[in-house]
């Protein structure tokens, strides 16, 4: 399902990163960085993530000079069980709340929901937020961490941070022009340390359907940017698009998980992952480049492996999903 929008704009954004993200090549584009450790003054990693998400929302409201009552709905999701981070963070606000989950593709799901609310004139101002925390995720998905099992090169590194964006019907520098809702794609892979291979086909399906639905070629966009396929998933996607869809996206394509860190110097394996990985890149680096008109048209395609540890322990495969959002400079 692909939609186009006429009156949906990004008004502002606020991003927060941890020490790894701050030391990466895109650190200067992150609004606030916590450099010391991953507790951020809290007694647990889960509460640390709640702090980051709460702060990203508060700082966005302050930056936009708005109050809780000015926001029609806040849409947020994260990786903690029962999206606990979002649920607990929203205790601090008097804003109608929709909690969502699409793993690392959560931000794009939220943007699509908000965009349809605004285009349909059901809302005027929406906030879309997401977060993830490296060690909260390690505890939940890769336990027991104390065992210290070595990881393969294909493993990815869950990013730590939070991001919130304000989407409105008021004209601004950057608009949300289109979106494509992804399908669940399952290639039969069971290796949870090879997320790039798991998610690349879902990204390919969404990119292909987005372009063909709108009658566009890949070079319509200055940049096509997937969520967190990492080093190896990025290579798989380029090859998969050529072989299955006869499309060469290599000239204007990159991946957020590949861009967020210095893979040669930082211990992040194949690159970044987690809901905030693509959000930090898209609403830090990409958004600021669009505002400065260094880029004019960008297709962001966050990707998510929507698996449950319980199902993996029952020998199930890992499904994936990917949604696409077209961003354009307002001339």
Order of alpha helices (4+ residues) and beta strands (2+ residues): beta-beta-alpha-beta-alpha-beta-alpha-beta-alpha-beta-alpha-beta-beta-beta-alpha-beta-alpha-beta-alpha-beta-alpha-alpha-beta-beta-alpha-beta-beta
